[in-house]
Structure formats: structure tokens, C-alpha cells
Amino acid sequence: MYNNTKYVAKTEHLTATQIENLKSEYYAGENVDRIIQKYKVDIRPSCLWKSFPLVEAKDESCKFCESVMYFIFPSKTSKNKKEYLCMTCSHKKSLYGCNCKQCLREKAAEKEQAQIEKSLSSKKNRETNSRTREYPNAPLLSMLTIKERAYLGALLRTSLHHDYLLVDLDCTSNHYYAPTIKYRDLIVSALIRGNIIAAYKLHNDEDEKILDRYIRGSLYDICITDANMSKREIVTYLMYPYVVGENQKDEALEVLREVNVYEAIEYMTKMLQKFNLNGFEVDEKYMILFSQILKRYSLGQLFNFIYTAVRNQAARTNQRQQGYVPLANYIYKLISDRYDKARIENWKIVNYNRSWEGQQTELSKLVSSRLLGIGESAFYQVV
């Protein structure tokens, strides 16, 4: 959040007119010590500019959550510098860059993309492992649904073997390609069942570097083909697809809703661990409830519902007020009741920001940023 808040408090005793006069005198070059004495501001002269309140800039909107941004007044030595701050998600628009969570994620994703593209173009990718092989009943690229393309694209982003165009499932444990272990297993199973990926068959002329992975059964080949694309081009297309057309938008949105439900389940599981409420598994009834909530509220607002319910239940448990009703039912009721009240009484539910407990997965990034072109704002808006 804005790190000059403590300085802004120094001018709270002034009226709006006095603050405008103070700023005018400051930028006109008048003596700062005299200005401080005149307006009785308890602050060091070098920090006076930090005490100027932010001003809403209606023409500037945050690229992540689309909220209106606020202009940050500069020092008089840098009075031509323009910086804007989003009070919702802490993103800063500045020539000097931004280190908010969303921008750091973007930088990390760009770095990872550059590394993967370098790997794809590397000479180490031997021709024997890059060629498209024939698999019985394997679908053409054009036959894949949007969901299947998203599943495979996210898996390739995190599990592509560094030296070969193969899926290495041993890599997935070190990457966050989809929320919850159960969902990740469902994705891999769906791809295998659809003959989209298949257990890799080692050839005699291939490098021994992949022998260990082959023996452990973690290597899978990409079975799909296309008459106009090489295997490398297919892999690149799946990892970095284009924005879908209007006729496919509903299908892509449905995938994002599915991912959001599982991300909410993952977030709730980690909140239960955080508050030492580890007595149950988040089951099907929560998936149904979260699906309903996401029809009216954003994922960030759903995180609010979840955190509040888990925190309140932890307080009850510590005070031994739980009774004999199962913990899973207690928390379900807390979330469901608050959702109903918020919906009926039209409450304003604050969007929570992403954190390490609810980090965006590669599948979510691929669908929101690449297929739908809405990026991180998907977290703060109703899908």
C-alpha cells in the first residue's frame, strides 16, 4: 500500500484550501522552512512533498483491476515526474517501474517465457525427439476443445522438458500449473484419456539424458498433429495461444470459472491450515457453493467470504463454542449465510488481493491473459 501515509497525516489539520495554497507556494520555489512554519506542519523540509494528499486522476485506470488511479505529487526538483497509484491493488504507474505483486508476477512470467522460448530454439533439442510421431486415435490440433488446449498449454508451460519437446511430469511438483492436487490429476487424466498425451516410448538412438525420466515413467509425448505445423510450432502455439473469437469466448469463460472454483478451494485449504482447522477436506458441496458465489462476485470477493468464515470459526473453536456439529458444516454455513445476506441486502464486499496463499496458477494465466485478454483483472471482476 501507499508508503507515504504517515507523511500525509502531517497535513490532516489543514483545510483543502490551505493544502492547495501550501502546494502552490512549495512548487513556486518559496522557502520550505518558512512554509512549514507558516502552516504548522511537523515534518522535515525534505519530506514536505510526501505529505500532499493523493488526487484522483479520472483519466488514469489501473491495468490490473481497472480502478481509478490517484496522482502522487512529486518533489519540486522532480515536478515534471508523473506517478499514479491504484489504491485497490497497490499498482503504481511510473517511469521507474513498479514492484507490486501483480507486476512482479508479470516480470517472472516474462522471464519464464524467455527461458522456455530459448529452450525451444536451443540446438540441444535433437531432431529425433522433436519430430511428430504417429499415435493411434490421436486427435488433430483443430479437433481439440478450448478446455483441452488450455489444459495442455498450462501443462507444457510448467512441464516441458528443457532439452526435448516432451512433457515431464516430474517437473510439475516444482511449478504451480493448476490449483489442488486433485484438479491437476484430473487434467492429466483427461489428456491421457483423450489420446492428447501418451507415455513416451524410448528409441535406441536417443540421448541417455532422458533415460532416468523414462524409467520413472514421467515422460509423456504430445500426440496431436497438424498438417501445416511442426511439433515445435504446435507446442509454441499451445503455450502462447491467441485471444479467442466471440464464438469461443463462452467456452473460455467456462474454463476460467472452473479454474476459479478450484483456486478458491486451494485458498480455503490453506486458510484452514493457517488457522489450525485441519479436520476435514473441502468437498463437493463447497464446489457447488463457490460456483454459485462466483456467478455474482469476483474471485477476490470470494476470498473475502472464505477468509472471514475461517477466521471467525477459528475464534469460536478456540473458545470451545463449536458444539457437536461437524466443522465442515459450520464453515459451510458461515460462508453460505453471509453470501445470502450480502446478495439480498446488496452488501459491498471488498476484493481481497492475491497472496502466496492464493497465487495465480499457470492455467489461470493462460486462460485469462492469453485466451480472454483480460489478465489479472479477472481476479477482481465477476466472470
C-alpha positions, 0 to 999 in steps of 0.5 A: 500500500501507499508508503507515504501515509504517515507523511500525509497525516502531517497535513490532516489539520489543514483545510483543502484550501490551505493544502492547495495554497501550501502546494502552490507556494512549495512548487513556486520555489518559496522557502520550505522552512518558512512554509512549514512554519507558516502552516504548522506542519511537523515534518522535515523540509525534505519530506514536505512533498510526501505529505500532499494528499493523493488526487484522483486522476479520472483519466488514469485506470489501473491495468490490473483491476481497472480502478481509478488511479490517484496522482502522487505529487512529486518533489519540486526538483522532480515536478515534471515526474508523473506517478499514479497509484491504484489504491485497490491493488497497490499498482503504481504507474511510473517511469521507474517501474513498479514492484507490486505483486501483480507486476512482479508476477508479470516480470517472472512470467516474462522471464519464464517465457524467455527461458522456455522460448530459448529452450525451444530454439536451443540446438540441444533439442535433437531432431529425433525427439522433436519430430511428430510421431504417429499415435493411434486415435490421436486427435488433430490440433483443430479437433481439440476443445478450448478446455483441452488446449488450455489444459495442455498449454498450462501443462507444457508451460510448467512441464516441458522438458528443457532439452526435448519437446516432451512433457515431464511430469516430474517437473510439475511438483516444482511449478504451480500449473493448476490449483489442488492436487486433485484438479491437476490429476484430473487434467492429466487424466483427461489428456491421457484419456483423450489420446492428447498425451501418451507415455513416451516410448524410448528409441535406441538412438536417443540421448541417455539424458532422458533415460532416468525420466523414462524409467520413472515413467514421467515422460509423456509425448504430445500426440496431436498433429497438424498438417501445416505445423511442426511439433515445435510450432504446435507446442509454441502455439499451445503455450502462447495461444491467441485471444479467442473469437466471440464464438469461443469466448463462452467456452473460455469463460467456462474454463476460467470459472472452473479454474476459479472454483478450484483456486478458491478451494486451494485458498480455503485449504490453506486458510484452514491450515493457517488457522489450525482447522485441519479436520476435514477436506473441502468437498463437493458441496463447497464446489457447488457453493463457490460456483454459485458465489462466483456467478455474482462476485469476483474471485477476490470477493470470494476470498473475502467470504472464505477468509472471514468464515475461517477466521471467525470459526477459528475464534469460536473453536478456540473458545470451545463454542463449536458444539457437536456439529461437524466443522465442515458444516459450520464453515459451510454455513458461515460462508453460505449465510453471509453470501445470502445476506450480502446478495439480498441486502446488496452488501459491498464486499471488498476484493481481497488481493492475491497472496502466496496463499492464493497465487495465480496458477499457470492455467489461470494465466493462460486462460485469462491473459492469453485466451480472454485478454483480460489478465489479472483483472479477472481476479477482481471482476465477476466472470 
